Amino acid sequence: MTGTSNSAGISPNVSRTAIYRAFGAALRLYVGVGKRHRYKEIERGAGVSARMIEAYRHEPEHHEWREPKIEEILSVAGFIGPDFLNEILPELIGQGVFWVPDESEPPPGQFAADASEDTTEIVRRAADGVFCADDRKHLAAVGRRQIERGQVLVAMGRKVA
């Protein structure tokens, strides 16, 4: 199902159903008993009712599933953060997200030390010539930090331009 079509037979590359399934799967990973967030916490932080969040966790064919509005999807994603959206977007469009840096600039020495520490972590894990499952788990966190630092550099460059 792609939502709308036109006389030219053109349809979006991403269907609504695929979006709803990916959103529900991400909710099942992040929200609920024993998960990172509780329903009421999301309700307070995102402004989406706990009952609706429970309904969005189901597959679209389930009798309790309800269709989320785009503003609800983005409100929940904005509250939970980039890791949540990175469960959704790569599957749908092969892209990811990150926190946009604030206006403050890091002390150059600390910035360089943090970057060096992450590079050392990569080298250490690559030394045996294989990135095992444990390496990949740790390197995902390193990659996120490197992306964040890269965005800080981009933001610093914008201030000059």
JOSUL-V594765 format. One line per field, one symbol per residue. ss: DSSP state (H for helix, E for strand, C for the rest). phi: phi as a letter, one per 20 degrees, with the letter a starting at -180 (. if undefined). burial: # if it has 24 or more other ideal C-beta (glycine too) atoms within 12 Angstrom, else .. A space follows every 50 residues. Layout:
ss = ???
phi = ???
burial = ???
//
This chain:
ss = CCCCCCCCCCCCCCCHHHHHHHHHHHHHHHECCCCCECHHHHHHHHCCCH HHHHHHCCCCCCCCCCCCCHHHHHHHHHHHCHHHHHHHHHHHHCCCCCCC CCCCCCCHHHHHHHHHHHHHHHHHHHCCCCCCHHHHHHHHHHHHHHHHHH HHHHHHHHHHC
phi = .dncbcfemecffdeffffffffffffffdcpfmdfcegfffgffdmdfg fffgfffffgfffefcffegffgfffffffoggfffedfgfecmcccbfe ffffdffgffgffffffffffffffegenbefgfgfffffffffffffff fffffffffef
burial = ..................######.###.##.....#.#..#...#.#.# .#######.#.......#...##.###.###########..#....##.. ..............#..#......#................##.#####. .#.........
//
